[in-house]
Amino acid sequence: PEHEIRMVLITFLLGAGVFGNFSFVIAVRAKKELRNKHGILLCIMCGVQTICLIFEALKLTKIAIHSALTREACFGTIFLYVFCDSYQAMGILIVGFDILYSLLAPIKYYNLRNFPYLLYLQLPSAAYALFFPIYSKVLNNPDVPIGDWSVSRRKSVAICSEGMCTKYKYLFSNLIY
């Protein structure tokens, strides 16, 4: 029963998250005063978060039906998730910088055009997010058994175990080992 309670709670939270993200996007689209740099930037983050939540729901389904994947199949299914999760991590930092810039130079910030400014803000997030899936694909070793935690850290960037996909992100200090 404890497992079922967790599944129901997680399903509820995933549903609430997707509902909240869609509600925010609809509100920004409907209200002209919300269609500013902050609103559009947060809409992008909501879209990325929704993709992550959908992948979490898929992971929950795999756990519920006790499904396991091969290493290559797992990587194919989580490639977009790894990208979106990494994008979101850097995106939160970018939102913080955006707010700081709007507070420190409000007139200059207000006079910037939305599209070029938001496009330039997305470049660090996209570059950071592309690094991990590409790095995982390059160093993915299909000969290493799934779930073998004793393999070299450089070879086991994306693995599947217990029916769910797990992602490792390495700090740059770990890359020198």
KEFITI-718246 format. One record per residue (C-alpha): residue in one letter; x, y, z; residue number from 1. Coordinates in steps of 0.5 Angstrom, whole numbers, plus 500, padded with zeros to 3 digits. Layout:
<recs>
rec residu a; xx X; yy Y; zz Z; num NUM
...
</recs>
This chain:
<recs>
rec residu p; xx 500; yy 500; zz 500; num 1
rec residu e; xx 506; yy 505; zz 501; num 2
rec residu h; xx 508; yy 504; zz 494; num 3
rec residu e; xx 501; yy 506; zz 492; num 4
rec residu i; xx 500; yy 512; zz 496; num 5
rec residu r; xx 507; yy 514; zz 493; num 6
rec residu m; xx 505; yy 513; zz 486; num 7
rec residu v; xx 498; yy 517; zz 487; num 8
rec residu l; xx 502; yy 523; zz 491; num 9
rec residu i; xx 507; yy 523; zz 485; num 10
rec residu t; xx 502; yy 523; zz 480; num 11
rec residu f; xx 498; yy 529; zz 483; num 12
rec residu l; xx 504; yy 533; zz 484; num 13
rec residu l; xx 506; yy 532; zz 477; num 14
rec residu g; xx 499; yy 534; zz 475; num 15
rec residu a; xx 499; yy 540; zz 479; num 16
rec residu g; xx 506; yy 542; zz 476; num 17
rec residu v; xx 503; yy 541; zz 469; num 18
rec residu f; xx 497; yy 545; zz 470; num 19
rec residu g; xx 501; yy 550; zz 473; num 20
rec residu n; xx 505; yy 551; zz 468; num 21
rec residu f; xx 500; yy 551; zz 462; num 22
rec residu s; xx 496; yy 556; zz 466; num 23
rec residu f; xx 502; yy 561; zz 467; num 24
rec residu v; xx 503; yy 560; zz 459; num 25
rec residu i; xx 496; yy 562; zz 458; num 26
rec residu a; xx 496; yy 568; zz 463; num 27
rec residu v; xx 502; yy 571; zz 459; num 28
rec residu r; xx 499; yy 569; zz 452; num 29
rec residu a; xx 492; yy 572; zz 454; num 30
rec residu k; xx 495; yy 579; zz 458; num 31
rec residu k; xx 499; yy 584; zz 454; num 32
rec residu e; xx 502; yy 587; zz 460; num 33
rec residu l; xx 505; yy 580; zz 462; num 34
rec residu r; xx 508; yy 579; zz 455; num 35
rec residu n; xx 514; yy 582; zz 457; num 36
rec residu k; xx 522; yy 580; zz 458; num 37
rec residu h; xx 520; yy 577; zz 465; num 38
rec residu g; xx 514; yy 573; zz 463; num 39
rec residu i; xx 516; yy 570; zz 456; num 40
rec residu l; xx 523; yy 568; zz 460; num 41
rec residu l; xx 519; yy 565; zz 465; num 42
rec residu c; xx 514; yy 562; zz 459; num 43
rec residu i; xx 520; yy 558; zz 456; num 44
rec residu m; xx 522; yy 556; zz 463; num 45
rec residu c; xx 515; yy 553; zz 464; num 46
rec residu g; xx 515; yy 549; zz 457; num 47
rec residu v; xx 522; yy 546; zz 459; num 48
rec residu q; xx 519; yy 544; zz 466; num 49
rec residu t; xx 513; yy 541; zz 463; num 50
rec residu i; xx 517; yy 537; zz 458; num 51
rec residu c; xx 521; yy 535; zz 465; num 52
rec residu l; xx 515; yy 533; zz 468; num 53
rec residu i; xx 512; yy 529; zz 462; num 54
rec residu f; xx 519; yy 525; zz 463; num 55
rec residu e; xx 518; yy 524; zz 470; num 56
rec residu a; xx 511; yy 521; zz 469; num 57
rec residu l; xx 514; yy 516; zz 464; num 58
rec residu k; xx 519; yy 514; zz 469; num 59
rec residu l; xx 513; yy 513; zz 474; num 60
rec residu t; xx 510; yy 509; zz 469; num 61
rec residu k; xx 516; yy 505; zz 468; num 62
rec residu i; xx 517; yy 504; zz 475; num 63
rec residu a; xx 509; yy 502; zz 476; num 64
rec residu i; xx 510; yy 496; zz 471; num 65
rec residu h; xx 517; yy 494; zz 473; num 66
rec residu s; xx 520; yy 495; zz 466; num 67
rec residu a; xx 527; yy 495; zz 464; num 68
rec residu l; xx 531; yy 498; zz 458; num 69
rec residu t; xx 537; yy 497; zz 455; num 70
rec residu r; xx 543; yy 502; zz 456; num 71
rec residu e; xx 542; yy 504; zz 449; num 72
rec residu a; xx 534; yy 504; zz 449; num 73
rec residu c; xx 535; yy 508; zz 456; num 74
rec residu f; xx 539; yy 513; zz 453; num 75
rec residu g; xx 535; yy 514; zz 447; num 76
rec residu t; xx 529; yy 516; zz 451; num 77
rec residu i; xx 532; yy 520; zz 456; num 78
rec residu f; xx 536; yy 525; zz 451; num 79
rec residu l; xx 531; yy 530; zz 451; num 80
rec residu y; xx 530; yy 530; zz 459; num 81
rec residu v; xx 537; yy 530; zz 460; num 82
rec residu f; xx 537; yy 536; zz 455; num 83
rec residu c; xx 531; yy 540; zz 458; num 84
rec residu d; xx 534; yy 538; zz 466; num 85
rec residu s; xx 540; yy 541; zz 464; num 86
rec residu y; xx 537; yy 547; zz 460; num 87
rec residu q; xx 533; yy 548; zz 466; num 88
rec residu a; xx 538; yy 548; zz 471; num 89
rec residu m; xx 542; yy 554; zz 467; num 90
rec residu g; xx 535; yy 557; zz 466; num 91
rec residu i; xx 534; yy 559; zz 473; num 92
rec residu l; xx 541; yy 562; zz 474; num 93
rec residu i; xx 539; yy 566; zz 467; num 94
rec residu v; xx 532; yy 568; zz 470; num 95
rec residu g; xx 536; yy 571; zz 476; num 96
rec residu f; xx 541; yy 575; zz 472; num 97
rec residu d; xx 535; yy 578; zz 468; num 98
rec residu i; xx 532; yy 580; zz 475; num 99
rec residu l; xx 538; yy 583; zz 477; num 100
rec residu y; xx 539; yy 587; zz 471; num 101
rec residu s; xx 532; yy 589; zz 471; num 102
rec residu l; xx 534; yy 592; zz 478; num 103
rec residu l; xx 540; yy 595; zz 477; num 104
rec residu a; xx 539; yy 598; zz 470; num 105
rec residu p; xx 531; yy 599; zz 469; num 106
rec residu i; xx 531; yy 604; zz 463; num 107
rec residu k; xx 536; yy 601; zz 459; num 108
rec residu y; xx 533; yy 594; zz 461; num 109
rec residu y; xx 526; yy 597; zz 459; num 110
rec residu n; xx 529; yy 600; zz 452; num 111
rec residu l; xx 532; yy 593; zz 450; num 112
rec residu r; xx 528; yy 589; zz 445; num 113
rec residu n; xx 525; yy 583; zz 447; num 114
rec residu f; xx 527; yy 578; zz 442; num 115
rec residu p; xx 534; yy 579; zz 441; num 116
rec residu y; xx 535; yy 580; zz 448; num 117
rec residu l; xx 531; yy 573; zz 450; num 118
rec residu l; xx 535; yy 570; zz 444; num 119
rec residu y; xx 542; yy 572; zz 447; num 120
rec residu l; xx 539; yy 570; zz 454; num 121
rec residu q; xx 538; yy 563; zz 452; num 122
rec residu l; xx 545; yy 561; zz 449; num 123
rec residu p; xx 548; yy 560; zz 455; num 124
rec residu s; xx 543; yy 555; zz 457; num 125
rec residu a; xx 543; yy 552; zz 451; num 126
rec residu a; xx 550; yy 551; zz 450; num 127
rec residu y; xx 550; yy 548; zz 458; num 128
rec residu a; xx 544; yy 543; zz 456; num 129
rec residu l; xx 547; yy 541; zz 450; num 130
rec residu f; xx 554; yy 539; zz 453; num 131
rec residu f; xx 551; yy 533; zz 458; num 132
rec residu p; xx 547; yy 529; zz 452; num 133
rec residu i; xx 553; yy 530; zz 447; num 134
rec residu y; xx 558; yy 528; zz 453; num 135
rec residu s; xx 554; yy 522; zz 455; num 136
rec residu k; xx 553; yy 520; zz 448; num 137
rec residu v; xx 560; yy 520; zz 446; num 138
rec residu l; xx 563; yy 517; zz 453; num 139
rec residu n; xx 557; yy 512; zz 453; num 140
rec residu n; xx 560; yy 505; zz 453; num 141
rec residu p; xx 554; yy 499; zz 451; num 142
rec residu d; xx 559; yy 494; zz 454; num 143
rec residu v; xx 558; yy 496; zz 461; num 144
rec residu p; xx 553; yy 492; zz 464; num 145
rec residu i; xx 547; yy 496; zz 467; num 146
rec residu g; xx 547; yy 497; zz 474; num 147
rec residu d; xx 554; yy 496; zz 475; num 148
rec residu w; xx 556; yy 502; zz 480; num 149
rec residu s; xx 563; yy 500; zz 480; num 150
rec residu v; xx 565; yy 502; zz 473; num 151
rec residu s; xx 569; yy 508; zz 471; num 152
rec residu r; xx 566; yy 515; zz 472; num 153
rec residu r; xx 568; yy 517; zz 465; num 154
rec residu k; xx 564; yy 511; zz 462; num 155
rec residu s; xx 557; yy 511; zz 466; num 156
rec residu v; xx 554; yy 518; zz 464; num 157
rec residu a; xx 547; yy 515; zz 463; num 158
rec residu i; xx 545; yy 509; zz 466; num 159
rec residu c; xx 538; yy 505; zz 467; num 160
rec residu s; xx 537; yy 501; zz 473; num 161
rec residu e; xx 531; yy 498; zz 477; num 162
rec residu g; xx 527; yy 500; zz 471; num 163
rec residu m; xx 528; yy 508; zz 471; num 164
rec residu c; xx 533; yy 512; zz 468; num 165
rec residu t; xx 538; yy 515; zz 472; num 166
rec residu k; xx 543; yy 521; zz 469; num 167
rec residu y; xx 549; yy 523; zz 472; num 168
rec residu k; xx 552; yy 530; zz 471; num 169
rec residu y; xx 559; yy 531; zz 473; num 170
rec residu l; xx 562; yy 537; zz 476; num 171
rec residu f; xx 568; yy 539; zz 472; num 172
rec residu s; xx 573; yy 538; zz 478; num 173
rec residu n; xx 571; yy 530; zz 477; num 174
rec residu l; xx 573; yy 530; zz 469; num 175
rec residu i; xx 580; yy 530; zz 471; num 176
rec residu y; xx 580; yy 524; zz 474; num 177
</recs>
